[in-house]
Amino acid sequence: MFFHGTADQNVPYEHVSCFVNRLQSNGNDCTLLTFPGMGHGFFRYGENGNVPYARTIEASVAFLQRIQLIA
């Protein structure tokens, strides 16, 4: 599970997207949740009205449930 903003100046979005594609092409269960216009650290609690924070928590729980690491 990867969360990445398209405006990240530290780690270019294209690098993460390519990495996720390679993982998937090698049979790994991998998901990229894209946040358009967001930079590095966008999902920290208290940032951006906590909307990205809530989305990352919800997506993380759903992913972990889907791969049966949590109930």
PDB file of N, H, CA, C and O in Angstrom:
ATOM      1  N   MET A   1       0.847  -1.159   0.000  1.00  0.00           N
ATOM      2  CA  MET A   1       0.000   0.000   0.000  1.00  0.00           C
ATOM      3  C   MET A   1       0.892   1.221   0.000  1.00  0.00           C
ATOM      4  O   MET A   1       1.718   1.407   0.894  1.00  0.00           O
ATOM      5  N   PHE A   2       0.719   2.044  -1.004  1.00  0.00           N
ATOM      6  H   PHE A   2       0.049   1.894  -1.730  1.00  0.00           H
ATOM      7  CA  PHE A   2       1.468   3.290  -1.118  1.00  0.00           C
ATOM      8  C   PHE A   2       0.489   4.448  -1.221  1.00  0.00           C
ATOM      9  O   PHE A   2      -0.535   4.356  -1.897  1.00  0.00           O
ATOM     10  N   PHE A   3       0.817   5.532  -0.543  1.00  0.00           N
ATOM     11  H   PHE A   3       1.649   5.607   0.006  1.00  0.00           H
ATOM     12  CA  PHE A   3       0.051   6.775  -0.624  1.00  0.00           C
ATOM     13  C   PHE A   3       1.019   7.824  -1.143  1.00  0.00           C
ATOM     14  O   PHE A   3       2.104   8.007  -0.591  1.00  0.00           O
ATOM     15  N   HIS A   4       0.625   8.512  -2.204  1.00  0.00           N
ATOM     16  H   HIS A   4      -0.257   8.364  -2.652  1.00  0.00           H
ATOM     17  CA  HIS A   4       1.580   9.471  -2.749  1.00  0.00           C
ATOM     18  C   HIS A   4       0.871  10.639  -3.406  1.00  0.00           C
ATOM     19  O   HIS A   4      -0.126  10.477  -4.109  1.00  0.00           O
ATOM     20  N   GLY A   5       1.413  11.815  -3.159  1.00  0.00           N
ATOM     21  H   GLY A   5       2.223  11.947  -2.588  1.00  0.00           H
ATOM     22  CA  GLY A   5       0.900  13.026  -3.780  1.00  0.00           C
ATOM     23  C   GLY A   5       1.617  13.305  -5.088  1.00  0.00           C
ATOM     24  O   GLY A   5       2.822  13.081  -5.206  1.00  0.00           O
ATOM     25  N   THR A   6       0.883  13.790  -6.055  1.00  0.00           N
ATOM     26  H   THR A   6      -0.096  13.972  -5.959  1.00  0.00           H
ATOM     27  CA  THR A   6       1.472  14.051  -7.373  1.00  0.00           C
ATOM     28  C   THR A   6       2.403  15.257  -7.370  1.00  0.00           C
ATOM     29  O   THR A   6       3.180  15.433  -8.309  1.00  0.00           O
ATOM     30  N   ALA A   7       2.340  16.093  -6.330  1.00  0.00           N
ATOM     31  H   ALA A   7       1.709  15.950  -5.568  1.00  0.00           H
ATOM     32  CA  ALA A   7       3.201  17.278  -6.255  1.00  0.00           C
ATOM     33  C   ALA A   7       4.364  17.084  -5.279  1.00  0.00           C
ATOM     34  O   ALA A   7       4.968  18.063  -4.841  1.00  0.00           O
ATOM     35  N   ASP A   8       4.681  15.851  -4.938  1.00  0.00           N
ATOM     36  H   ASP A   8       4.190  15.056  -5.293  1.00  0.00           H
ATOM     37  CA  ASP A   8       5.781  15.572  -4.009  1.00  0.00           C
ATOM     38  C   ASP A   8       7.099  16.018  -4.635  1.00  0.00           C
ATOM     39  O   ASP A   8       7.465  15.552  -5.714  1.00  0.00           O
ATOM     40  N   GLN A   9       7.812  16.920  -3.961  1.00  0.00           N
ATOM     41  H   GLN A   9       7.515  17.298  -3.085  1.00  0.00           H
ATOM     42  CA  GLN A   9       9.100  17.419  -4.443  1.00  0.00           C
ATOM     43  C   GLN A   9      10.269  16.567  -3.956  1.00  0.00           C
ATOM     44  O   GLN A   9      11.372  16.675  -4.494  1.00  0.00           O
ATOM     45  N   ASN A  10      10.049  15.720  -2.948  1.00  0.00           N
ATOM     46  H   ASN A  10       9.154  15.632  -2.511  1.00  0.00           H
ATOM     47  CA  ASN A  10      11.116  14.877  -2.404  1.00  0.00           C
ATOM     48  C   ASN A  10      11.235  13.552  -3.140  1.00  0.00           C
ATOM     49  O   ASN A  10      12.338  13.113  -3.465  1.00  0.00           O
ATOM     50  N   VAL A  11      10.116  12.927  -3.397  1.00  0.00           N
ATOM     51  H   VAL A  11       9.220  13.284  -3.133  1.00  0.00           H
ATOM     52  CA  VAL A  11      10.068  11.644  -4.103  1.00  0.00           C
ATOM     53  C   VAL A  11       9.089  11.813  -5.254  1.00  0.00           C
ATOM     54  O   VAL A  11       7.879  11.863  -5.031  1.00  0.00           O
ATOM     55  N   PRO A  12       9.589  11.902  -6.476  1.00  0.00           N
ATOM     56  CA  PRO A  12       8.686  12.131  -7.611  1.00  0.00           C
ATOM     57  C   PRO A  12       7.614  11.045  -7.726  1.00  0.00           C
ATOM     58  O   PRO A  12       7.886   9.856  -7.565  1.00  0.00           O
ATOM     59  N   TYR A  13       6.408  11.486  -8.006  1.00  0.00           N
ATOM     60  H   TYR A  13       6.187  12.453  -8.137  1.00  0.00           H
ATOM     61  CA  TYR A  13       5.280  10.572  -8.149  1.00  0.00           C
ATOM     62  C   TYR A  13       5.579   9.489  -9.185  1.00  0.00           C
ATOM     63  O   TYR A  13       5.220   8.327  -8.993  1.00  0.00           O
ATOM     64  N   GLU A  14       6.227   9.865 -10.267  1.00  0.00           N
ATOM     65  H   GLU A  14       6.518  10.809 -10.422  1.00  0.00           H
ATOM     66  CA  GLU A  14       6.521   8.914 -11.340  1.00  0.00           C
ATOM     67  C   GLU A  14       7.380   7.760 -10.844  1.00  0.00           C
ATOM     68  O   GLU A  14       7.220   6.631 -11.307  1.00  0.00           O
ATOM     69  N   HIS A  15       8.296   8.026  -9.902  1.00  0.00           N
ATOM     70  H   HIS A  15       8.426   8.944  -9.525  1.00  0.00           H
ATOM     71  CA  HIS A  15       9.143   6.958  -9.361  1.00  0.00           C
ATOM     72  C   HIS A  15       8.306   5.944  -8.590  1.00  0.00           C
ATOM     73  O   HIS A  15       8.485   4.735  -8.737  1.00  0.00           O
ATOM     74  N   VAL A  16       7.402   6.442  -7.778  1.00  0.00           N
ATOM     75  H   VAL A  16       7.256   7.424  -7.658  1.00  0.00           H
ATOM     76  CA  VAL A  16       6.550   5.554  -6.983  1.00  0.00           C
ATOM     77  C   VAL A  16       5.614   4.767  -7.890  1.00  0.00           C
ATOM     78  O   VAL A  16       5.423   3.566  -7.701  1.00  0.00           O
ATOM     79  N   SER A  17       5.038   5.440  -8.865  1.00  0.00           N
ATOM     80  H   SER A  17       5.194   6.416  -9.019  1.00  0.00           H
ATOM     81  CA  SER A  17       4.137   4.773  -9.806  1.00  0.00           C
ATOM     82  C   SER A  17       4.861   3.655 -10.556  1.00  0.00           C
ATOM     83  O   SER A  17       4.319   2.562 -10.719  1.00  0.00           O
ATOM     84  N   CYS A  18       6.068   3.927 -11.006  1.00  0.00           N
ATOM     85  H   CYS A  18       6.508   4.815 -10.873  1.00  0.00           H
ATOM     86  CA  CYS A  18       6.868   2.909 -11.708  1.00  0.00           C
ATOM     87  C   CYS A  18       7.184   1.737 -10.773  1.00  0.00           C
ATOM     88  O   CYS A  18       7.092   0.577 -11.175  1.00  0.00           O
ATOM     89  N   PHE A  19       7.553   2.041  -9.535  1.00  0.00           N
ATOM     90  H   PHE A  19       7.628   2.983  -9.209  1.00  0.00           H
ATOM     91  CA  PHE A  19       7.868   1.003  -8.554  1.00  0.00           C
ATOM     92  C   PHE A  19       6.660   0.110  -8.291  1.00  0.00           C
ATOM     93  O   PHE A  19       6.781  -1.114  -8.259  1.00  0.00           O
ATOM     94  N   VAL A  20       5.501   0.724  -8.105  1.00  0.00           N
ATOM     95  H   VAL A  20       5.402   1.719  -8.131  1.00  0.00           H
ATOM     96  CA  VAL A  20       4.271  -0.033  -7.871  1.00  0.00           C
ATOM     97  C   VAL A  20       3.946  -0.907  -9.081  1.00  0.00           C
ATOM     98  O   VAL A  20       3.572  -2.069  -8.922  1.00  0.00           O
ATOM     99  N   ASN A  21       4.086  -0.364 -10.274  1.00  0.00           N
ATOM    100  H   ASN A  21       4.390   0.580 -10.403  1.00  0.00           H
ATOM    101  CA  ASN A  21       3.835  -1.153 -11.486  1.00  0.00           C
ATOM    102  C   ASN A  21       4.759  -2.355 -11.564  1.00  0.00           C
ATOM    103  O   ASN A  21       4.330  -3.441 -11.952  1.00  0.00           O
ATOM    104  N   ARG A  22       6.025  -2.175 -11.200  1.00  0.00           N
ATOM    105  H   ARG A  22       6.374  -1.292 -10.886  1.00  0.00           H
ATOM    106  CA  ARG A  22       6.973  -3.298 -11.222  1.00  0.00           C
ATOM    107  C   ARG A  22       6.601  -4.351 -10.177  1.00  0.00           C
ATOM    108  O   ARG A  22       6.659  -5.551 -10.444  1.00  0.00           O
ATOM    109  N   LEU A  23       6.226  -3.895  -9.006  1.00  0.00           N
ATOM    110  H   LEU A  23       6.179  -2.920  -8.789  1.00  0.00           H
ATOM    111  CA  LEU A  23       5.791  -4.841  -7.973  1.00  0.00           C
ATOM    112  C   LEU A  23       4.593  -5.648  -8.453  1.00  0.00           C
ATOM    113  O   LEU A  23       4.558  -6.870  -8.303  1.00  0.00           O
ATOM    114  N   GLN A  24       3.615  -4.964  -9.027  1.00  0.00           N
ATOM    115  H   GLN A  24       3.643  -3.972  -9.149  1.00  0.00           H
ATOM    116  CA  GLN A  24       2.410  -5.637  -9.516  1.00  0.00           C
ATOM    117  C   GLN A  24       2.736  -6.598 -10.656  1.00  0.00           C
ATOM    118  O   GLN A  24       2.185  -7.698 -10.713  1.00  0.00           O
ATOM    119  N   SER A  25       3.619  -6.199 -11.557  1.00  0.00           N
ATOM    120  H   SER A  25       4.066  -5.305 -11.511  1.00  0.00           H
ATOM    121  CA  SER A  25       3.955  -7.063 -12.692  1.00  0.00           C
ATOM    122  C   SER A  25       4.704  -8.317 -12.254  1.00  0.00           C
ATOM    123  O   SER A  25       4.772  -9.298 -12.993  1.00  0.00           O
ATOM    124  N   ASN A  26       5.264  -8.277 -11.046  1.00  0.00           N
ATOM    125  H   ASN A  26       5.209  -7.479 -10.445  1.00  0.00           H
ATOM    126  CA  ASN A  26       5.937  -9.449 -10.492  1.00  0.00           C
ATOM    127  C   ASN A  26       5.039 -10.233  -9.542  1.00  0.00           C
ATOM    128  O   ASN A  26       5.512 -11.078  -8.782  1.00  0.00           O
ATOM    129  N   GLY A  27       3.736  -9.946  -9.590  1.00  0.00           N
ATOM    130  H   GLY A  27       3.351  -9.259 -10.207  1.00  0.00           H
ATOM    131  CA  GLY A  27       2.771 -10.733  -8.841  1.00  0.00           C
ATOM    132  C   GLY A  27       2.510 -10.284  -7.415  1.00  0.00           C
ATOM    133  O   GLY A  27       1.842 -10.990  -6.660  1.00  0.00           O
ATOM    134  N   ASN A  28       3.021  -9.130  -7.035  1.00  0.00           N
ATOM    135  H   ASN A  28       3.564  -8.556  -7.649  1.00  0.00           H
ATOM    136  CA  ASN A  28       2.799  -8.632  -5.677  1.00  0.00           C
ATOM    137  C   ASN A  28       1.452  -7.925  -5.566  1.00  0.00           C
ATOM    138  O   ASN A  28       1.011  -7.247  -6.494  1.00  0.00           O
ATOM    139  N   ASP A  29       0.815  -8.096  -4.426  1.00  0.00           N
ATOM    140  H   ASP A  29       1.173  -8.646  -3.672  1.00  0.00           H
ATOM    141  CA  ASP A  29      -0.442  -7.420  -4.137  1.00  0.00           C
ATOM    142  C   ASP A  29      -0.090  -6.027  -3.633  1.00  0.00           C
ATOM    143  O   ASP A  29       0.284  -5.854  -2.473  1.00  0.00           O
ATOM    144  N   CYS A  30      -0.209  -5.060  -4.491  1.00  0.00           N
ATOM    145  H   CYS A  30      -0.513  -5.200  -5.433  1.00  0.00           H
ATOM    146  CA  CYS A  30       0.263  -3.718  -4.191  1.00  0.00           C
ATOM    147  C   CYS A  30      -0.738  -2.695  -4.718  1.00  0.00           C
ATOM    148  O   CYS A  30      -1.272  -2.844  -5.817  1.00  0.00           O
ATOM    149  N   THR A  31      -0.983  -1.662  -3.929  1.00  0.00           N
ATOM    150  H   THR A  31      -0.549  -1.541  -3.037  1.00  0.00           H
ATOM    151  CA  THR A  31      -1.944  -0.632  -4.293  1.00  0.00           C
ATOM    152  C   THR A  31      -1.302   0.738  -4.137  1.00  0.00           C
ATOM    153  O   THR A  31      -0.567   0.984  -3.181  1.00  0.00           O
ATOM    154  N   LEU A  32      -1.582   1.623  -5.077  1.00  0.00           N
ATOM    155  H   LEU A  32      -2.179   1.424  -5.854  1.00  0.00           H
ATOM    156  CA  LEU A  32      -1.140   3.016  -5.002  1.00  0.00           C
ATOM    157  C   LEU A  32      -2.368   3.901  -4.929  1.00  0.00           C
ATOM    158  O   LEU A  32      -3.189   3.919  -5.845  1.00  0.00           O
ATOM    159  N   LEU A  33      -2.488   4.636  -3.831  1.00  0.00           N
ATOM    160  H   LEU A  33      -1.820   4.621  -3.086  1.00  0.00           H
ATOM    161  CA  LEU A  33      -3.566   5.606  -3.683  1.00  0.00           C
ATOM    162  C   LEU A  33      -2.965   6.979  -3.966  1.00  0.00           C
ATOM    163  O   LEU A  33      -2.106   7.459  -3.227  1.00  0.00           O
ATOM    164  N   THR A  34      -3.426   7.598  -5.039  1.00  0.00           N
ATOM    165  H   THR A  34      -4.124   7.208  -5.640  1.00  0.00           H
ATOM    166  CA  THR A  34      -2.879   8.866  -5.519  1.00  0.00           C
ATOM    167  C   THR A  34      -3.661  10.046  -4.963  1.00  0.00           C
ATOM    168  O   THR A  34      -4.890  10.029  -4.908  1.00  0.00           O
ATOM    169  N   PHE A  35      -2.925  11.062  -4.556  1.00  0.00           N
ATOM    170  H   PHE A  35      -1.927  11.075  -4.601  1.00  0.00           H
ATOM    171  CA  PHE A  35      -3.512  12.300  -4.054  1.00  0.00           C
ATOM    172  C   PHE A  35      -3.072  13.445  -4.961  1.00  0.00           C
ATOM    173  O   PHE A  35      -1.975  13.981  -4.800  1.00  0.00           O
ATOM    174  N   PRO A  36      -3.928  13.822  -5.919  1.00  0.00           N
ATOM    175  CA  PRO A  36      -3.580  14.878  -6.872  1.00  0.00           C
ATOM    176  C   PRO A  36      -3.256  16.205  -6.177  1.00  0.00           C
ATOM    177  O   PRO A  36      -3.979  16.659  -5.289  1.00  0.00           O
ATOM    178  N   GLY A  37      -2.155  16.805  -6.607  1.00  0.00           N
ATOM    179  H   GLY A  37      -1.567  16.436  -7.328  1.00  0.00           H
ATOM    180  CA  GLY A  37      -1.764  18.120  -6.121  1.00  0.00           C
ATOM    181  C   GLY A  37      -1.146  18.158  -4.737  1.00  0.00           C
ATOM    182  O   GLY A  37      -0.777  19.232  -4.262  1.00  0.00           O
ATOM    183  N   MET A  38      -1.024  17.021  -4.081  1.00  0.00           N
ATOM    184  H   MET A  38      -1.324  16.149  -4.467  1.00  0.00           H
ATOM    185  CA  MET A  38      -0.486  16.990  -2.721  1.00  0.00           C
ATOM    186  C   MET A  38       1.021  16.758  -2.747  1.00  0.00           C
ATOM    187  O   MET A  38       1.543  16.043  -3.603  1.00  0.00           O
ATOM    188  N   GLY A  39       1.708  17.380  -1.788  1.00  0.00           N
ATOM    189  H   GLY A  39       1.285  17.960  -1.093  1.00  0.00           H
ATOM    190  CA  GLY A  39       3.151  17.235  -1.665  1.00  0.00           C
ATOM    191  C   GLY A  39       3.532  16.195  -0.626  1.00  0.00           C
ATOM    192  O   GLY A  39       2.697  15.417  -0.167  1.00  0.00           O
ATOM    193  N   HIS A  40       4.807  16.196  -0.265  1.00  0.00           N
ATOM    194  H   HIS A  40       5.486  16.829  -0.638  1.00  0.00           H
ATOM    195  CA  HIS A  40       5.352  15.240   0.691  1.00  0.00           C
ATOM    196  C   HIS A  40       4.754  15.482   2.081  1.00  0.00           C
ATOM    197  O   HIS A  40       4.651  16.630   2.515  1.00  0.00           O
ATOM    198  N   GLY A  41       4.367  14.434   2.767  1.00  0.00           N
ATOM    199  H   GLY A  41       4.450  13.502   2.415  1.00  0.00           H
ATOM    200  CA  GLY A  41       3.829  14.536   4.117  1.00  0.00           C
ATOM    201  C   GLY A  41       2.400  15.043   4.189  1.00  0.00           C
ATOM    202  O   GLY A  41       1.955  15.508   5.239  1.00  0.00           O
ATOM    203  N   PHE A  42       1.686  14.958   3.090  1.00  0.00           N
ATOM    204  H   PHE A  42       2.048  14.580   2.237  1.00  0.00           H
ATOM    205  CA  PHE A  42       0.335  15.520   2.988  1.00  0.00           C
ATOM    206  C   PHE A  42      -0.670  14.888   3.940  1.00  0.00           C
ATOM    207  O   PHE A  42      -1.669  15.521   4.282  1.00  0.00           O
ATOM    208  N   PHE A  43      -0.430  13.652   4.377  1.00  0.00           N
ATOM    209  H   PHE A  43       0.382  13.138   4.099  1.00  0.00           H
ATOM    210  CA  PHE A  43      -1.449  12.948   5.165  1.00  0.00           C
ATOM    211  C   PHE A  43      -1.198  12.992   6.671  1.00  0.00           C
ATOM    212  O   PHE A  43      -1.845  12.267   7.426  1.00  0.00           O
ATOM    213  N   ARG A  44      -0.271  13.831   7.111  1.00  0.00           N
ATOM    214  H   ARG A  44       0.255  14.420   6.497  1.00  0.00           H
ATOM    215  CA  ARG A  44      -0.044  13.966   8.554  1.00  0.00           C
ATOM    216  C   ARG A  44      -1.303  14.481   9.242  1.00  0.00           C
ATOM    217  O   ARG A  44      -2.044  15.300   8.700  1.00  0.00           O
ATOM    218  N   TYR A  45      -1.518  13.981  10.436  1.00  0.00           N
ATOM    219  H   TYR A  45      -0.915  13.315  10.877  1.00  0.00           H
ATOM    220  CA  TYR A  45      -2.673  14.425  11.218  1.00  0.00           C
ATOM    221  C   TYR A  45      -2.588  15.934  11.417  1.00  0.00           C
ATOM    222  O   TYR A  45      -1.538  16.465  11.780  1.00  0.00           O
ATOM    223  N   GLY A  46      -3.690  16.611  11.177  1.00  0.00           N
ATOM    224  H   GLY A  46      -4.543  16.180  10.882  1.00  0.00           H
ATOM    225  CA  GLY A  46      -3.751  18.056  11.330  1.00  0.00           C
ATOM    226  C   GLY A  46      -3.487  18.824  10.049  1.00  0.00           C
ATOM    227  O   GLY A  46      -3.700  20.036  10.004  1.00  0.00           O
ATOM    228  N   GLU A  47      -3.029  18.148   9.010  1.00  0.00           N
ATOM    229  H   GLU A  47      -2.856  17.163   9.046  1.00  0.00           H
ATOM    230  CA  GLU A  47      -2.758  18.793   7.726  1.00  0.00           C
ATOM    231  C   GLU A  47      -3.960  18.642   6.799  1.00  0.00           C
ATOM    232  O   GLU A  47      -4.673  17.640   6.853  1.00  0.00           O
ATOM    233  N   ASN A  48      -4.175  19.629   5.958  1.00  0.00           N
ATOM    234  H   ASN A  48      -3.596  20.443   5.914  1.00  0.00           H
ATOM    235  CA  ASN A  48      -5.194  19.564   4.899  1.00  0.00           C
ATOM    236  C   ASN A  48      -6.579  19.158   5.414  1.00  0.00           C
ATOM    237  O   ASN A  48      -7.299  18.396   4.770  1.00  0.00           O
ATOM    238  N   GLY A  49      -6.928  19.682   6.584  1.00  0.00           N
ATOM    239  H   GLY A  49      -6.343  20.301   7.108  1.00  0.00           H
ATOM    240  CA  GLY A  49      -8.248  19.396   7.150  1.00  0.00           C
ATOM    241  C   GLY A  49      -8.452  17.944   7.545  1.00  0.00           C
ATOM    242  O   GLY A  49      -9.587  17.505   7.729  1.00  0.00           O
ATOM    243  N   ASN A  50      -7.378  17.203   7.676  1.00  0.00           N
ATOM    244  H   ASN A  50      -6.456  17.559   7.526  1.00  0.00           H
ATOM    245  CA  ASN A  50      -7.400  15.775   8.032  1.00  0.00           C
ATOM    246  C   ASN A  50      -8.091  14.886   7.000  1.00  0.00           C
ATOM    247  O   ASN A  50      -8.279  13.694   7.247  1.00  0.00           O
ATOM    248  N   VAL A  51      -8.467  15.432   5.865  1.00  0.00           N
ATOM    249  H   VAL A  51      -8.315  16.400   5.665  1.00  0.00           H
ATOM    250  CA  VAL A  51      -9.115  14.612   4.834  1.00  0.00           C
ATOM    251  C   VAL A  51      -8.158  13.542   4.308  1.00  0.00           C
ATOM    252  O   VAL A  51      -8.541  12.373   4.274  1.00  0.00           O
ATOM    253  N   PRO A  52      -6.923  13.883   3.894  1.00  0.00           N
ATOM    254  CA  PRO A  52      -6.009  12.833   3.442  1.00  0.00           C
ATOM    255  C   PRO A  52      -5.676  11.833   4.551  1.00  0.00           C
ATOM    256  O   PRO A  52      -5.542  10.637   4.292  1.00  0.00           O
ATOM    257  N   TYR A  53      -5.543  12.321   5.778  1.00  0.00           N
ATOM    258  H   TYR A  53      -5.651  13.293   5.989  1.00  0.00           H
ATOM    259  CA  TYR A  53      -5.270  11.435   6.911  1.00  0.00           C
ATOM    260  C   TYR A  53      -6.368  10.379   7.030  1.00  0.00           C
ATOM    261  O   TYR A  53      -6.084   9.187   7.147  1.00  0.00           O
ATOM    262  N   ALA A  54      -7.613  10.824   7.000  1.00  0.00           N
ATOM    263  H   ALA A  54      -7.844  11.793   6.905  1.00  0.00           H
ATOM    264  CA  ALA A  54      -8.739   9.891   7.112  1.00  0.00           C
ATOM    265  C   ALA A  54      -8.764   8.907   5.949  1.00  0.00           C
ATOM    266  O   ALA A  54      -9.025   7.720   6.147  1.00  0.00           O
ATOM    267  N   ARG A  55      -8.495   9.390   4.734  1.00  0.00           N
ATOM    268  H   ARG A  55      -8.283  10.354   4.573  1.00  0.00           H
ATOM    269  CA  ARG A  55      -8.489   8.487   3.571  1.00  0.00           C
ATOM    270  C   ARG A  55      -7.393   7.439   3.679  1.00  0.00           C
ATOM    271  O   ARG A  55      -7.611   6.279   3.330  1.00  0.00           O
ATOM    272  N   THR A  56      -6.204   7.837   4.164  1.00  0.00           N
ATOM    273  H   THR A  56      -6.027   8.779   4.448  1.00  0.00           H
ATOM    274  CA  THR A  56      -5.117   6.864   4.279  1.00  0.00           C
ATOM    275  C   THR A  56      -5.411   5.828   5.361  1.00  0.00           C
ATOM    276  O   THR A  56      -5.088   4.652   5.194  1.00  0.00           O
ATOM    277  N   ILE A  57      -6.016   6.249   6.459  1.00  0.00           N
ATOM    278  H   ILE A  57      -6.279   7.204   6.594  1.00  0.00           H
ATOM    279  CA  ILE A  57      -6.380   5.295   7.517  1.00  0.00           C
ATOM    280  C   ILE A  57      -7.426   4.312   6.995  1.00  0.00           C
ATOM    281  O   ILE A  57      -7.285   3.103   7.177  1.00  0.00           O
ATOM    282  N   GLU A  58      -8.468   4.822   6.353  1.00  0.00           N
ATOM    283  H   GLU A  58      -8.582   5.804   6.205  1.00  0.00           H
ATOM    284  CA  GLU A  58      -9.522   3.956   5.810  1.00  0.00           C
ATOM    285  C   GLU A  58      -8.959   2.981   4.780  1.00  0.00           C
ATOM    286  O   GLU A  58      -9.286   1.795   4.805  1.00  0.00           O
ATOM    287  N   ALA A  59      -8.120   3.470   3.882  1.00  0.00           N
ATOM    288  H   ALA A  59      -7.855   4.434   3.862  1.00  0.00           H
ATOM    289  CA  ALA A  59      -7.542   2.609   2.846  1.00  0.00           C
ATOM    290  C   ALA A  59      -6.605   1.575   3.453  1.00  0.00           C
ATOM    291  O   ALA A  59      -6.573   0.429   3.003  1.00  0.00           O
ATOM    292  N   SER A  60      -5.847   1.964   4.466  1.00  0.00           N
ATOM    293  H   SER A  60      -5.873   2.895   4.831  1.00  0.00           H
ATOM    294  CA  SER A  60      -4.937   1.023   5.129  1.00  0.00           C
ATOM    295  C   SER A  60      -5.705  -0.108   5.790  1.00  0.00           C
ATOM    296  O   SER A  60      -5.352  -1.278   5.639  1.00  0.00           O
ATOM    297  N   VAL A  61      -6.748   0.238   6.517  1.00  0.00           N
ATOM    298  H   VAL A  61      -7.034   1.188   6.639  1.00  0.00           H
ATOM    299  CA  VAL A  61      -7.562  -0.784   7.185  1.00  0.00           C
ATOM    300  C   VAL A  61      -8.187  -1.714   6.149  1.00  0.00           C
ATOM    301  O   VAL A  61      -8.160  -2.933   6.319  1.00  0.00           O
ATOM    302  N   ALA A  62      -8.746  -1.157   5.087  1.00  0.00           N
ATOM    303  H   ALA A  62      -8.768  -0.167   4.949  1.00  0.00           H
ATOM    304  CA  ALA A  62      -9.371  -1.983   4.043  1.00  0.00           C
ATOM    305  C   ALA A  62      -8.356  -2.917   3.398  1.00  0.00           C
ATOM    306  O   ALA A  62      -8.657  -4.086   3.156  1.00  0.00           O
ATOM    307  N   PHE A  63      -7.160  -2.415   3.118  1.00  0.00           N
ATOM    308  H   PHE A  63      -6.916  -1.465   3.314  1.00  0.00           H
ATOM    309  CA  PHE A  63      -6.110  -3.239   2.506  1.00  0.00           C
ATOM    310  C   PHE A  63      -5.697  -4.366   3.451  1.00  0.00           C
ATOM    311  O   PHE A  63      -5.602  -5.521   3.037  1.00  0.00           O
ATOM    312  N   LEU A  64      -5.456  -4.038   4.705  1.00  0.00           N
ATOM    313  H   LEU A  64      -5.533  -3.099   5.042  1.00  0.00           H
ATOM    314  CA  LEU A  64      -5.039  -5.055   5.674  1.00  0.00           C
ATOM    315  C   LEU A  64      -6.123  -6.092   5.921  1.00  0.00           C
ATOM    316  O   LEU A  64      -5.817  -7.261   6.156  1.00  0.00           O
ATOM    317  N   GLN A  65      -7.376  -5.685   5.873  1.00  0.00           N
ATOM    318  H   GLN A  65      -7.625  -4.735   5.682  1.00  0.00           H
ATOM    319  CA  GLN A  65      -8.475  -6.643   5.982  1.00  0.00           C
ATOM    320  C   GLN A  65      -8.532  -7.533   4.744  1.00  0.00           C
ATOM    321  O   GLN A  65      -8.738  -8.742   4.850  1.00  0.00           O
ATOM    322  N   ARG A  66      -8.350  -6.934   3.577  1.00  0.00           N
ATOM    323  H   ARG A  66      -8.182  -5.952   3.490  1.00  0.00           H
ATOM    324  CA  ARG A  66      -8.420  -7.707   2.332  1.00  0.00           C
ATOM    325  C   ARG A  66      -7.347  -8.783   2.271  1.00  0.00           C
ATOM    326  O   ARG A  66      -7.592  -9.886   1.781  1.00  0.00           O
ATOM    327  N   ILE A  67      -6.147  -8.460   2.772  1.00  0.00           N
ATOM    328  H   ILE A  67      -5.947  -7.564   3.169  1.00  0.00           H
ATOM    329  CA  ILE A  67      -5.080  -9.464   2.756  1.00  0.00           C
ATOM    330  C   ILE A  67      -5.047 -10.283   4.054  1.00  0.00           C
ATOM    331  O   ILE A  67      -4.108 -11.040   4.305  1.00  0.00           O
ATOM    332  N   GLN A  68      -6.083 -10.114   4.860  1.00  0.00           N
ATOM    333  H   GLN A  68      -6.845  -9.500   4.656  1.00  0.00           H
ATOM    334  CA  GLN A  68      -6.334 -10.894   6.070  1.00  0.00           C
ATOM    335  C   GLN A  68      -5.237 -10.781   7.130  1.00  0.00           C
ATOM    336  O   GLN A  68      -4.905 -11.760   7.798  1.00  0.00           O
ATOM    337  N   LEU A  69      -4.681  -9.579   7.275  1.00  0.00           N
ATOM    338  H   LEU A  69      -4.951  -8.783   6.732  1.00  0.00           H
ATOM    339  CA  LEU A  69      -3.745  -9.338   8.367  1.00  0.00           C
ATOM    340  C   LEU A  69      -4.454  -8.803   9.598  1.00  0.00           C
ATOM    341  O   LEU A  69      -3.950  -8.912  10.716  1.00  0.00           O
ATOM    342  N   ILE A  70      -5.642  -8.216   9.381  1.00  0.00           N
ATOM    343  H   ILE A  70      -6.051  -8.127   8.472  1.00  0.00           H
ATOM    344  CA  ILE A  70      -6.488  -7.800  10.494  1.00  0.00           C
ATOM    345  C   ILE A  70      -7.922  -8.200  10.171  1.00  0.00           C
ATOM    346  O   ILE A  70      -8.279  -8.417   9.013  1.00  0.00           O
ATOM    347  N   ALA A  71      -8.732  -8.292  11.217  1.00  0.00           N
ATOM    348  H   ALA A  71      -8.442  -8.116  12.157  1.00  0.00           H
ATOM    349  CA  ALA A  71     -10.136  -8.684  11.019  1.00  0.00           C
ATOM    350  C   ALA A  71     -11.007  -7.478  10.787  1.00  0.00           C
ATOM    351  O   ALA A  71     -12.216  -7.617  10.601  1.00  0.00           O
TER     352      ALA A  71
END
